[in-house]
Amino acid sequence: MTIDMHRETATILQFPLQPRLRLEGGKTIAGGYERAVVVVDTCWYHEEAVRDATPKPERPKPC
C-alpha cells in the first residue's frame, strides 16, 4: 500500500488566439469560425401547458 500523498494538479492549456481549421493530413491553417443556424421558437405549447396548470382564482359567488 502506497502512503504517498502527492496529487497531480490540473494542467492549464492555452487556447489559440486565432481560430484554426484542421485539414485532412493533420495540418492546420488559419481560418474563421463556422457559423451556426439559429432557430427561434416561441414554445407556445409550453406556455399553454403552464397556463392550464396554474390554478385559477376563485370568484366570489353572486348573491
N, C-alpha and C positions, 0 to 999 in steps of 0.2 A: 504494500500500500504506500503510495507516494504522499509525503507530507508537504510538498512544495506548494506554496500559496501564491506563486507568480501567476498573474492573469494577463492575458493579451488584451490590449486596448484597441479601440476601433481605429481603423485607418481612414483618414480623410483624403478623398480623391479630388483633385482639381478638375472640374469640367472645362471643356474647351470654351473659350470666349466666343468663338465664331462657330456657327453650325457647320458640320461636315457631312458629306454623303459617302457611304461605303460602296465601292464598285465591286463587280463580280470577283475580280482577282484578289480582293482584300485591300486594295489601295483605297485611300480616302482623298477626297478633293473638297475644296471649299464649296459650300452650297447653301441654299436657303432652306427655311423651314417649309415642311409640307403643310398645305392648308387643309383644314378640315371643314366638312359641310356642317353647318349649324341648322338644327331643326328646332323651331319654336312651337310648342304645343300648349294650349290653354288648359288642358286636363279638365274639361267640362264635366266629365263623368265623375271625377274625384270630388269636385266642388259640389255636385248634386248629391252625392252619397253623404258628404259631411252635412249638407243642409237637411237631408232627410233624417239623419241620425240625431240631429240637435233637437232636444225636447222643446216643444212649443209652449210658450207661456199660457197658462190657463186664463181665460177671460171670465170676468165675473158674470154670473147668470143674471139675466134681466128680471126685474121684479114683476 
